Amino acid sequence: MNTIQVKKQAFLKEAGYFFKNASVYADEGDLQSCAGLILKALDKERMASVVGPQVLHLIKTR
């Protein structure tokens, strides 16, 4: 695996960890902590989706 795939997998692993902990807090009834963890997990998923070269970096200006 190249470095981009490794970074993407690391972000997705962190997201899974946050989702798992959010489920535990939800089962306990602590919805505020659950919501915070869900937001962190969604941020990690977003970061995983933008890893790698971006289109704007590939366009050369004249």
C-alpha positions in Angstrom: 0.0 0.0 0.0 1.2 3.5 -0.7 1.2 6.4 1.7 -2.1 7.8 0.5 -3.9 4.4 1.2 -2.2 4.1 4.6 -3.4 7.6 5.6 -6.9 6.9 4.4 -7.1 3.7 6.3 -5.8 5.4 9.4 -8.5 8.1 9.2 -11.2 5.4 8.6 -9.9 3.4 11.6 -10.1 6.5 13.8 -13.7 7.1 12.5 -14.7 3.5 13.4 -13.2 4.0 16.9 -15.3 7.2 17.4 -18.5 5.5 16.1 -18.0 2.5 18.4 -17.5 4.8 21.4 -20.5 6.9 20.4 -22.6 3.7 20.4 -21.5 2.9 23.9 -22.5 6.4 25.1 -25.8 6.2 23.3 -26.6 3.0 25.1 -25.8 4.6 28.4 -28.1 7.6 27.6 -25.3 10.2 27.3 -26.5 11.7 24.1 -24.3 14.8 24.3 -21.1 12.8 24.4 -22.5 10.5 21.7 -23.2 13.4 19.4 -19.7 14.9 19.9 -18.1 11.5 19.0 -20.3 11.2 15.9 -19.1 14.6 14.7 -15.5 13.6 15.3 -16.1 10.4 13.4 -17.7 12.2 10.5 -14.7 14.7 10.4 -12.3 11.7 10.2 -14.3 10.2 7.3 -14.2 13.6 5.5 -10.5 13.7 6.0 -10.1 10.2 4.6 -12.1 11.2 1.5 -9.8 14.2 0.7 -6.5 12.4 1.2 -4.4 12.5 -2.0 -3.8 15.0 -4.8 -6.5 17.6 -5.3 -7.6 18.8 -8.7 -6.7 22.4 -7.9 -3.1 21.4 -7.2 -2.9 19.7 -10.6 -4.0 22.7 -12.6 -1.1 24.9 -13.7 -1.5 28.6 -13.9 -0.3 30.5 -16.9 
